[in-house]
Amino acid sequence: MANASQSSGSQSNGSQSNSTSQGSGGGYQYTGSGTNSQGNHYCSRDYGSGTSNSYHYSNTDGSYYYSNPNGSNYYNSGSGYSRYNGGNGRKS
């Protein structure tokens, strides 16, 4: 198990350069994307009412994080550690 510093905390939200684009496909709309002050890329999607929205971060240190509309999320440190949460408390 990794320590808390390896969790999704590396997704710093800092000041963000927001370039909202409206695109669609696969039942969602892109609601925003850009790069924050730390140089990390993010993208968010809206899946409509009744579902959670999703987003992902690709960080300059090689790590990335996905939050999915079904409540699951995935984090990869870029250096061998990864964590998946199935959205119902299930972790692997």
C-alpha positions in Angstrom: 0.0 0.0 0.0 1.4 3.4 -0.9 1.5 6.4 1.4 -0.9 9.3 1.0 1.6 11.3 -1.1 1.2 8.8 -3.9 -2.5 9.2 -4.1 -4.5 11.5 -6.3 -3.0 14.5 -4.4 -0.6 15.0 -7.3 -3.5 16.4 -9.3 -2.9 19.9 -8.1 -5.6 22.2 -9.3 -3.6 25.5 -9.0 -4.6 28.2 -11.3 -5.9 26.8 -14.4 -5.8 27.9 -18.0 -9.3 26.9 -19.0 -10.1 26.3 -22.6 -13.6 25.0 -22.7 -14.5 23.1 -25.8 -17.8 21.6 -26.6 -17.4 18.3 -28.4 -19.5 15.2 -28.3 -19.2 11.5 -28.9 -19.9 8.4 -26.9 -22.8 10.0 -25.0 -20.8 12.9 -23.4 -19.8 16.4 -24.0 -16.3 17.8 -23.3 -16.8 20.6 -20.8 -13.2 21.7 -20.2 -9.6 21.1 -20.8 -6.3 22.8 -20.3 -3.1 23.0 -18.3 -2.8 24.2 -14.7 0.0 26.3 -13.3 2.1 23.2 -12.6 2.0 22.1 -16.2 -0.5 19.2 -15.6 -3.1 18.6 -18.3 -6.7 18.0 -17.4 -9.9 17.2 -19.3 -13.5 17.0 -18.1 -16.6 15.4 -19.6 -20.3 15.7 -18.8 -22.3 12.5 -19.3 -25.7 14.1 -18.6 -28.2 14.1 -15.8 -28.3 11.2 -13.4 -24.6 10.4 -13.8 -21.4 11.7 -12.3 -19.1 13.7 -14.6 -15.7 12.4 -15.3 -12.2 13.9 -15.6 -8.6 12.9 -16.0 -5.2 14.4 -15.2 -1.9 13.7 -17.0 0.8 15.1 -14.8 4.3 16.3 -15.7 5.9 13.6 -13.4 4.4 10.9 -15.6 1.5 10.1 -13.3 -2.1 10.1 -14.3 -5.6 9.9 -12.7 -9.0 9.0 -14.1 -12.3 9.6 -12.4 -15.1 7.8 -14.2 -18.9 8.5 -14.4 -19.7 5.1 -12.7 -17.8 6.3 -9.5 -14.7 4.3 -10.2 -11.3 5.9 -10.4 -7.7 4.9 -11.3 -4.4 6.3 -10.4 -1.0 5.4 -11.9 2.2 6.9 -10.4 4.1 6.5 -13.6 6.8 4.6 -11.7 5.2 1.2 -10.9 2.4 2.0 -8.4 -1.2 1.9 -9.4 -4.5 1.9 -7.6 -8.1 1.2 -8.8 -11.3 1.8 -6.9 -14.3 0.2 -8.4 -16.7 2.8 -7.0 -18.3 0.6 -4.4 -15.4 0.3 -2.0 -13.7 -2.4 -4.0 -10.0 -1.8 -4.4 -7.2 -3.6 -6.2 
